[in-house]
Each structure stands twice: as C-alpha cells, then as structure tokens.
Amino acid sequence: MRKERNNKLLKILDRYIGIPIVFLLGIFKQKKQIPIRIDKIGILATAAIGDTIIMSGAINSIKKKYPTSEIILFCGSSNYEISKLLNNIDKVKKIPIKNIIKSKKIIQEDAFDVWIDFGPWPRLNSILTSFAKASYKIGFNTKGQDRHFIYDKWVLHNDFIHEHKNYCELLKLINIIEFEKPKLLLENSYENNFEKYVVLHLFAGGSKADLKHLPLEVWQELSKYIIEKGYRVFVTGAPSDSNRLDEFMKMSELDIVNMAGQLSLKQTAELLHSSKLVISIDTGIMHLASALDCDLIAVHGPTDPKRWGPLSDKSHCVYLNKKCAPCISLGFESNCTNNICMSDINVSDIVKIIEKEKLL
C-alpha cells in the first residue's frame, strides 16, 4: 500500500504536467453554485490511511446533514482497504491512479449533485475532478500547488490547523456547520486466546518515515514493563516491517507476538479495538486506534499533535516540542538528519502517562 504514496514518477508528472493541465482546464471552467437539492455525492480521496481515517469525521458530518443522500467514494489502491471500513459510505470505487483513461471511465459511470475532492496536495486530483459529471465541485486551494482552478468553489488549506478542521472548512461550502469527529464503528472484535494485551506499532510508511521512529531500546524497555504488568504484547506493521520486527523481538528476548503482515486491515482494526491499550508513533494505525476510541498513547516528534494528532478523548500524546519541531506537515518537507525529537524520548515519558491515567 505504500508504493503508490511514494511513487516518484507520479510526483514528477504531478508537478511538471499537472500545473499547466489544471490551469488550462480551469480557464474553460464555468463556475456553478451549490444545487438546491443534494441527493448524490461523489468524494475523491487518494491519500494514505491516516488522512482517510481523519476524513471519516467529514463523511459522518455529510450523512448527518444529508441523511438520504447516496455517497460514493473514489480512492486509490493505498487507501482502498481503509475506505471499505468507513461508515456511511454507500459504495467504494477504486481507481487506477497511474491510468488516467481508466480512471476517467470509472469516475464518469455516475453523475453527482456534489463532488468533493479532499486531497490538499496532488494536482492529479484536480484533473480527476475535471472528469466528474457533477453540478458542483469543491476542493482545496493549497499554497504553491496551483491546483484549485477546476473547482466551482474552494477554501484555503491551512498547514497550521488540524487536518480535520481543514475538512470542516471545506464542508461549509455545502452548508454543513455541525461536525463529527473521526469515528469508525466495528461489528466484530478480534478473536484471541489472550485476555489482556497491548498493541505496539513501531514503524511508519512514507518518504520521511524514519524521522518518526523511536529508538528500539525504548520499545524494548516498554515491552518489558507491559509484560511485567501481566499483559501480552502484540506488535503490528506492514508485511515489509516483518523482518525488522523479528530482529527487534530477538534483541528484546521477550515473549512478543509479531502480527506484521499477518492480518488484513479490518482484522488489524479488530485487534486494536479489543486491546487494553495501543501505543503508536504518528501513522495510520494511530489514527485508526483513535477513530475506534481505543485507549491510545500517540508518540509524536517531527509532526505536531495539533496538526496530525489523535482526536479521541481517550487519546494521550507524547511530544517533546523541540525548537526544531515540527518539521513535517504534508509528509515530505523535512531535511532533518538528526531526529532528536524522537531519540530524546525515554520510556519514562510513556510510562508516566500509563500510570497517571491508570491505563494498565
């Protein structure tokens, strides 16, 4: 799922071909007003897991305002599985981002009263939006991206507020003023033989993922602390994380269950939902645990919790607020070579929260 997010060719095409195409399409675009009746809504969301989970709050807000509307979500391969877990979506359609012709054909299978592009960065999203047969199209105007010309109306994307709030601002363009927090509801829980367990998520995806990682020694000490409290430790991750998690387990010499690559995203959600506590760095799993209303400790370093943190009332954040932080907003800006914002975090910073909030 991480391959599409980090595809260099797509980024090059987006930058050098996307700008002139979007501009030209915008010149001939006749701006329209919001329709009187909204029965069918198309949503474009091609971002990663975390962004899509944050968007769940917007989806729930739309359904609350327009309860009889049909909502169809168009996504990419990187967020298809999580899109299928969102509540209040009537249909999910996966589009092949690399194939514009096929994507256009899929998008034009339906006609919409409203089309919402939740992507703040890719110009490709604007091009895909131009294909949509919709009476009213809205999206973001992001500084330096020159991607907003195709929309009937747009809002400025703000890098200094939580992404959830950016989505709320976008929804105001369709007369929504009451907003729901990101939330997912599951029918099933994870079936296991362990009564009490804690889930740890050590690794992130993306071009600057390493900057978000804690030293393995911190996870080792934390695992030992949790086991001494009488809980099993499960570690989650992508299939590509399995080998380094195996190495971590050998180093720690503790009885840890490695679930990396063993579960579908739905099963991972069920695992989180049934856990006593989730401890995660800033990544999609963190947002998933928050939306599931798990007891959660989120560890931030190069990203600001005020911008990308969990929004559940049962979430707690570890953030040292270094002078050089935050250095990542959209996921790729940082040139940091010494991520002291993470390496200076000690196991005691996490344990203090556990004991203060009586999480174990």
Secondary structure, DSSP 8 states (H G I E B T S, - for coil): -HHHHT-HHHHHHHHHTHHHHHHHHHHT-------S---EEEEEE-S-HHHHHHHHHHHHHHHHHSTT-EEEEEE-GGGHHHHTT-TT-SEEEE--TT-HHHHHHHHTTSEESEEEE--SS-HHHHHHHHH-EES-EEEEE-TTT---TT-SEEEE--TTS-HHHHHHHHHGGGT-----------S-----S-SSEEEEE----STTGGGG---HHHHHHHHHHHHHTT-EEEEE--GGGHHHHHHHHHHHTS-EEE-TTTS-HHHHHHHHHTSSEEEEESSHHHHHHHHTT--EEEE-SSS-HHHH---STTEEEE----TT----SSSS----S--HHHHT--HHHHHHHHHHTT--
